[in-house]
Amino acid sequence: MKTRNIFAVALKTISFAWDTNRTAFIAIMLLNIFMGSIVYLQYTSFSNIVDEIVRIKQGASDYGPLITASTVLGLSFLVPTVVGNILGYVRVKYRMQQSIQLEMHKIEKQGALDIGTIESNSYQTLLRGAQEWGSGSVMNLQDFFFTSASSFAGIITSMIILWSLNAWLVLFAVLASLPVYFFYKKYSMEVFRIRYLAVDDHRVIGNRISHFEELQKAVDVILLKLKGWLKDQIRDKKQSYNEKVAAAEKKKSLSYSALSLWYLLFLFSAIALMTREALAGSIAVGGLLLAFNTYTRFYQTINGYVESISFSEEAARYAARWFELFDLKPKIVSKENAERVSFEKPPLVEFRNVSFRYPSEETELPYVLKNLSFTINPGEKVAIVGINGAGKTTLIKLLCRVYDPTEGVILINGKDLRDLSLEDWQSAIGILFQDFPVYNLTIRESIGIGRIADHVDEDRLKRAAFYSGADEFITDYDQLIWKEFKGGIDLSKGQHQRMAVARMFYRNAMITILDEPTASIDAVTEEKIFSALEKHMEGKTVILITHRFSTVKNADKILMLEHGEIIEQGSHKTLMAIQGKYEELYTMQARRYLETEA
C-alpha cells in the first residue's frame, strides 16, 4: 500500500477513534506519553543514587540527597504501575466502546446499500478483502497511534538526556538506528505476510481442516472415506507453508546479523566517548550509567516502534478495505423529491419495452431481458414460466427495483417506478426468492419477521402457519430453530420452505411474489399452499415463478419467457389452444407424471 494511502487511512482511523469517545482518546494519549517518558526518570534517579554514594564515600555529601534520590526512584516504579493499571482499564473500556461503535457503523453502512450493489462482484471482492483480518484491523491501527505516542515520548526524552550529556551521543544513536526501518521493511514484512496473513496456503489448510469440524462435511468424510486424501493435502500444504516461513526467517536472521554489527559499531563508539568523558572528569560515574542505559533504551524504542510500523502497515491495508466499504453509496435510491405512496389496494403494474443487462465494471454484458411489454392488473394471479436462464428471476428483481431497467420503463398506476419512494414501494411488496434465508430464531419470530415492525398478531401467525402447512410440524411457537441452540430443533429443507411461505402469508402484502415457493415441498402440501393462495389472497396481486406447469393452470395470466423475451402470454386455456411452447412443455411434464404413476 502506498504511503499516501496509509496516511489517508490513518486520518480516517483517528477520526473514527476521536468520534467514539474524545475524553477517553485524550486520556489514553496522555497516559501513553507519560508511560513512554517515565522509564528515563528511573535511569536518572538511579544515576543520581550512584553519584551520591560516591560523594558520601568521598566525604563530600551527607545522606539527605541519597534519600531523596532513592525516594524518587521508588516513586518512578510505583507511579507507572498505578498509571499502567488505569491505562489498561481505560483502553479496555474504550476498545469495547469502539467495537460496538464500529459494528453499528458497519451495519448502518452495509444495511443502507441496495441489493444490486451487494450482488456485484466488486462489492463481494472488497468485502472478502476486508474480512481477511476482520474489522478488528481498524482498532489495531488505532492502537498503533496510542503506542506511537509512548514511543515518541521515549525517543524525545532520551534524545534530550543524551544531548545534555554529549551531543555526539545523539548522532551515534540516530546513525545506529537509521537502517532499522529498511531492514524491517524488507525482511520482517515478508515473514509477517507469510505467518500472519491468510495467504492461499493458509486458507486451503483451514478449508481442509473444516471437513473434520463441520457436521455436514464430516458426514461426507466418513461415508466417502476422505480422511486419508484430506490428511495428505493438509500435510503437503503445511510443509509448503513452513518452507516459505523458514526461507524468509533465514534471510531475516542473516540481515539482522549485519544490522547488529552496525549497531555494535556505534555502541562501542558511544561507550568509548563516555568513558573518555568520565576519565576526564566531565561527567560522574552515574552519568556514565545514565548515558549507557539511555542509549540502549533509545535503540530498543526505535527498534520496537519500527516493528510496530510493519504491523500497522498491514493493519492499514485491511482497515482501508473497511473504509472503502463505508464509502460505498447505493446505486438504487429514491429520488430527492420522490413521491410518497401508500397502497390501500394493489396497483396496476405495466412493463413498457423493458430491456435489461446486468451492470459490469469490465465489459458490457449481453441483454438478459429484451423488450418486455405486459400488464399486471390489480388483484391478478400471474404465473411466469420458462426453462432455466429464461430471465424469470431477473424480471422480478426489476419489479422489486433491485435494479433499474437498462431501457424502457416500469409504470405503477401510470407513474414511473423510479419516481416513487423506494421504501414505500418495497413496503408494498412481499417476496420469497427460491434461495430463501433460514432464520435461527423461535418459530414465532421466524414467521413474524414477515412484518417485523408490527407487534406479532397471534391469530394471524397461526393462520399463516396453517395456510403454508407449517402447522403440521409446529408443536410450540416459542421453539428455537437450530439444534446447536440449547433446546433447539432442526427442520428439514421442506419444513424451512413452509416457514418461508408462512412468512409471506403473514406479511399479506398488496403484491406477493413467490419464486419457486414449493421446490422442496411434497405434492400434498403444495396443493394446500396454492389453494390457500387462491382463496386467502383474493383481491391481492400474486406473481408466481415456477418450473411446475401443473401449478399455474388457475392463474389469470401466464407469461412464457424464453431467452429473455415473452414468447407467449395468456390464460392456461388460451396457451394450450395455440399449441406453442407452453403447450409443449406442459404436455411433456404431464406425460412424465403419468408415466411415473403407471
Number of C-alpha atoms within 10 A of each C-alpha: 10 8 9 9 13 19 13 12 24 22 12 17 22 17 13 17 23 14 13 19 13 12 11 18 18 13 14 21 18 16 19 24 20 18 23 23 19 18 18 20 16 20 21 22 22 21 23 24 21 17 17 22 19 16 15 14 11 9 9 10 14 13 11 10 15 20 13 14 20 17 12 18 20 14 14 18 14 12 13 18 13 11 15 16 12 13 21 13 12 17 18 11 13 18 19 12 15 20 17 12 16 19 14 12 13 17 12 12 16 18 12 13 18 17 16 18 20 15 11 14 12 12 16 13 12 15 17 12 17 21 16 14 18 15 20 17 23 30 19 18 25 23 15 19 18 19 19 20 20 22 23 18 18 26 21 14 20 26 20 14 19 22 15 12 19 17 13 15 26 21 16 18 23 16 14 20 21 14 15 21 17 11 18 21 16 14 19 22 20 18 21 16 15 18 16 12 14 14 13 12 17 17 13 16 19 13 13 16 15 13 18 18 10 10 11 10 13 16 14 14 17 11 9 9 11 15 15 10 11 18 14 11 15 20 12 14 18 16 13 13 18 14 12 16 17 13 11 19 17 14 15 19 13 11 16 17 11 11 16 12 12 15 22 12 12 19 20 12 15 22 16 12 15 24 15 13 18 16 11 10 10 12 16 18 20 22 22 19 18 22 26 19 16 25 22 14 17 23 21 14 19 21 18 12 21 21 18 16 20 20 20 23 21 22 24 25 22 25 30 24 23 22 17 15 18 16 11 14 14 16 14 17 17 17 12 8 9 14 15 13 13 10 12 8 15 22 20 17 20 23 21 16 16 22 22 24 18 17 15 11 9 6 7 10 12 10 15 18 26 19 16 21 16 15 15 20 17 18 19 20 25 24 28 25 23 24 14 12 13 19 24 26 17 19 22 21 18 17 23 19 21 20 22 23 22 15 16 17 20 25 19 20 14 11 15 12 24 21 16 18 20 21 12 15 19 16 16 21 19 22 25 19 16 18 10 14 11 15 17 17 17 18 22 20 20 21 29 24 18 23 19 12 8 9 8 17 12 12 9 15 22 19 16 26 26 19 23 29 23 24 18 11 10 17 9 11 16 12 16 22 20 17 12 11 12 8 10 15 14 14 15 9 13 16 19 21 26 28 25 27 27 28 25 25 27 24 24 20 24 22 25 22 24 21 22 18 23 23 16 16 18 10 11 9 18 19 14 14 23 18 15 18 18 15 11 13 19 13 16 21 25 26 22 24 25 22 18 16 21 12 16 22 14 17 19 16 23 25 23 23 24 19 17 22 20 21 15 17 17 16 19 21 11 14 21 16 11 11 11 13 17 24 18 13 16 18 16 12 16 15 12 11 11 9 9 8 7 6
